[in-house]
Amino acid sequence: MEIASLIKEILIRSGEDPNREGLIKTPERVEKSMQFLLRGYKLNPDEVVGDAIFNESCNHMVIVRDIEIYSLCEHHMLPFYGRCHIGYISQGKIFGVSKLARLVDCFASRLQIQERLTQQIARYIKDKISAEGVGVVMECKHLCMMMRGVEKQNSIMQTSAMLGSFHDSEATRNEFLQLIKKPTQF
């Protein structure tokens, strides 16, 4: 059964009339929306990154912060959204900067929990370029906590994954955490 048929059934079981003017095309719109929101299942992270890994003799910290993130929680299929900050220390290889944002989208466009998502991103980066260390911090609001259940509007969930030197070296970890907290000034 296709998604549109299932959505039509949900409308009926919810007490709605799927033939009402405002709902006639809703099942098809929801199907297209779900295909987009869950496109990560059809994406291979290696293909997303492609050949945008470059040899570069740098061994300092590279940080991309405030990457917007949108995902669906696997428990209630409601959105969670926020920011992702990524830092890594290269050992001769770097990512094209836009590929880090695309990588976040690749893993976020699946049914997720924030804890796993944070770890998946960090592990992929570390393994793909044999980084000395990787840090990923995510700060998100979860609609499953805001719209239902405890209904807490101002709660923010923070998760972090620290691998390699970001885990082993307090100085490296603290440098990363301080840098992602500084306000951006242009």
VOLODO-171387 format. One record per residue (C-alpha): residue number from 1; residue in one letter; z, x, y. Coordinates in nm, 2 decimals, padded with zeros to 4 digits, m for minus. Each point is the difference from the previous one (the first is absolute). Layout:
# VOLODO-171387
- NUM	a	Z	X	Y
...
END
This chain:
# VOLODO-171387
- 1	m	00.00	00.00	00.00
- 2	e	m00.09	00.14	00.34
- 3	i	00.26	00.04	00.27
- 4	a	m00.15	m00.28	00.22
- 5	s	00.05	m00.25	m00.29
- 6	l	00.36	00.11	m00.04
- 7	i	00.07	m00.03	00.38
- 8	k	m00.14	m00.35	m00.01
- 9	e	00.24	m00.08	m00.28
- 10	i	00.29	00.15	00.20
- 11	l	m00.09	m00.22	00.29
- 12	i	m00.01	m00.31	m00.22
- 13	r	00.34	00.09	m00.16
- 14	s	00.15	00.06	00.34
- 15	g	m00.08	m00.35	00.10
- 16	e	m00.30	00.08	00.22
- 17	d	m00.35	m00.15	m00.01
- 18	p	m00.25	00.29	m00.05
- 19	n	m00.27	m00.23	00.14
- 20	r	00.17	m00.03	00.33
- 21	e	m00.22	00.14	00.28
- 22	g	00.22	00.31	00.07
- 23	l	00.03	00.08	m00.37
- 24	i	m00.35	m00.05	m00.14
- 25	k	m00.09	00.37	00.03
- 26	t	00.35	00.14	m00.04
- 27	p	m00.03	00.08	m00.38
- 28	e	m00.31	00.22	00.07
- 29	r	00.16	00.16	00.30
- 30	v	00.31	00.08	m00.20
- 31	e	m00.21	00.15	m00.28
- 32	k	m00.18	00.23	00.25
- 33	s	00.32	00.09	00.16
- 34	m	00.16	00.10	m00.33
- 35	q	m00.30	00.20	m00.10
- 36	f	00.04	00.20	00.32
- 37	l	00.38	00.03	m00.01
- 38	l	m00.01	00.12	m00.36
- 39	r	m00.31	00.22	00.03
- 40	g	00.21	00.30	m00.10
- 41	y	m00.04	m00.09	m00.36
- 42	k	m00.37	00.08	00.03
- 43	l	00.05	00.33	00.19
- 44	n	00.05	00.34	m00.16
- 45	p	00.21	00.22	00.23
- 46	d	m00.22	00.30	m00.10
- 47	e	m00.31	m00.19	00.12
- 48	v	00.18	m00.10	00.32
- 49	v	00.08	00.36	00.08
- 50	g	m00.34	00.12	m00.12
- 51	d	m00.09	00.35	00.12
- 52	a	00.22	m00.01	00.31
- 53	i	00.23	00.27	m00.13
- 54	f	m00.07	00.33	00.18
- 55	n	00.10	00.36	m00.07
- 56	e	00.21	00.11	00.30
- 57	s	00.24	00.29	00.02
- 58	c	00.28	m00.19	00.15
- 59	n	00.35	m00.02	m00.15
- 60	h	00.18	m00.20	00.26
- 61	m	00.10	m00.36	00.02
- 62	v	m00.27	m00.26	00.06
- 63	i	00.12	m00.35	00.10
- 64	v	m00.17	m00.33	00.05
- 65	r	00.24	m00.26	00.12
- 66	d	00.00	m00.37	00.08
- 67	i	m00.27	m00.09	m00.25
- 68	e	00.00	m00.38	00.00
- 69	i	00.06	m00.15	m00.34
- 70	y	m00.05	m00.35	m00.14
- 71	s	00.07	m00.09	m00.36
- 72	l	00.11	m00.29	m00.22
- 73	c	00.33	00.01	m00.18
- 74	e	m00.05	m00.05	m00.37
- 75	h	00.31	m00.22	m00.03
- 76	h	m00.11	m00.28	00.23
- 77	m	m00.35	00.09	00.10
- 78	l	00.11	m00.01	00.37
- 79	p	m00.10	00.28	00.24
- 80	f	00.20	00.30	00.11
- 81	y	m00.11	00.21	00.28
- 82	g	00.10	00.29	00.21
- 83	r	m00.06	00.37	00.05
- 84	c	m00.06	00.30	m00.23
- 85	h	00.06	00.36	00.10
- 86	i	m00.14	00.28	m00.21
- 87	g	00.07	00.37	00.02
- 88	y	m00.11	00.28	m00.23
- 89	i	m00.01	00.38	m00.01
- 90	s	m00.33	00.13	m00.11
- 91	q	m00.06	00.29	m00.24
- 92	g	m00.36	00.06	00.11
- 93	k	m00.14	m00.35	m00.01
- 94	i	00.02	m00.29	00.25
- 95	f	m00.10	m00.36	00.01
- 96	g	m00.25	m00.14	00.25
- 97	v	00.25	m00.19	00.22
- 98	s	m00.16	m00.35	m00.04
- 99	k	00.02	00.03	m00.38
- 100	l	00.38	m00.01	00.01
- 101	a	m00.01	m00.34	00.17
- 102	r	m00.26	m00.11	m00.25
- 103	l	00.22	00.12	m00.28
- 104	v	00.29	m00.21	00.13
- 105	d	m00.23	m00.31	00.01
- 106	c	m00.13	00.07	m00.35
- 107	f	00.35	m00.01	m00.15
- 108	a	00.13	m00.27	00.24
- 109	s	m00.29	m00.24	m00.09
- 110	r	00.16	m00.09	m00.34
- 111	l	00.30	m00.20	m00.09
- 112	q	00.28	00.24	00.08
- 113	i	00.36	00.08	00.06
- 114	q	00.07	00.23	00.29
- 115	e	00.19	00.25	m00.21
- 116	r	m00.29	00.05	m00.24
- 117	l	m00.26	00.01	00.28
- 118	t	00.19	00.28	00.18
- 119	q	00.02	00.20	m00.31
- 120	q	m00.37	m00.05	m00.10
- 121	i	m00.12	00.13	00.33
- 122	a	00.22	00.31	m00.01
- 123	r	m00.08	00.08	m00.36
- 124	y	m00.37	m00.04	00.06
- 125	i	00.00	00.23	00.30
- 126	k	00.21	00.27	m00.17
- 127	d	m00.21	00.00	m00.32
- 128	k	m00.34	m00.03	00.17
- 129	i	00.03	00.32	00.21
- 130	s	00.29	00.17	m00.17
- 131	a	00.20	m00.03	00.32
- 132	e	00.31	00.21	00.03
- 133	g	00.18	m00.31	00.11
- 134	v	m00.06	m00.36	00.10
- 135	g	00.21	m00.26	00.19
- 136	v	m00.08	m00.36	00.03
- 137	v	00.22	m00.25	00.20
- 138	m	m00.07	m00.37	00.02
- 139	e	00.16	m00.26	00.23
- 140	c	m00.10	m00.36	m00.08
- 141	k	00.09	m00.36	00.06
- 142	h	m00.02	m00.23	m00.30
- 143	l	m00.10	m00.36	00.05
- 144	c	00.17	m00.08	m00.33
- 145	m	00.33	00.08	00.18
- 146	m	m00.10	m00.16	00.33
- 147	m	m00.16	m00.33	m00.10
- 148	r	00.20	m00.09	m00.31
- 149	g	00.31	00.10	m00.19
- 150	v	00.25	00.17	00.24
- 151	e	m00.22	m00.06	00.31
- 152	k	00.09	00.32	00.18
- 153	q	m00.25	00.05	00.28
- 154	n	00.10	00.34	00.12
- 155	s	00.04	00.19	m00.32
- 156	i	m00.21	00.31	m00.06
- 157	m	m00.03	00.18	m00.33
- 158	q	m00.03	00.37	00.01
- 159	t	m00.12	00.21	m00.30
- 160	s	m00.07	00.37	m00.04
- 161	a	m00.15	00.23	m00.25
- 162	m	00.06	00.37	00.04
- 163	l	m00.17	00.23	m00.24
- 164	g	m00.01	00.38	m00.04
- 165	s	00.13	00.19	00.31
- 166	f	00.07	m00.33	00.18
- 167	h	00.25	m00.08	m00.28
- 168	d	00.13	00.35	m00.06
- 169	s	00.03	00.13	00.36
- 170	e	00.24	m00.18	00.23
- 171	a	m00.16	00.18	00.30
- 172	t	m00.35	m00.12	m00.10
- 173	r	00.11	m00.35	m00.06
- 174	n	00.19	m00.02	00.33
- 175	e	m00.29	00.14	00.19
- 176	f	m00.22	m00.27	m00.14
- 177	l	00.25	m00.28	00.07
- 178	q	00.05	00.12	00.36
- 179	l	m00.37	00.02	00.07
- 180	i	m00.08	m00.35	m00.12
- 181	k	00.28	m00.14	00.22
- 182	k	m00.13	00.15	00.33
- 183	p	m00.16	m00.24	00.23
- 184	t	m00.38	00.04	00.05
- 185	q	m00.11	00.09	00.35
- 186	f	m00.36	00.01	00.09
END
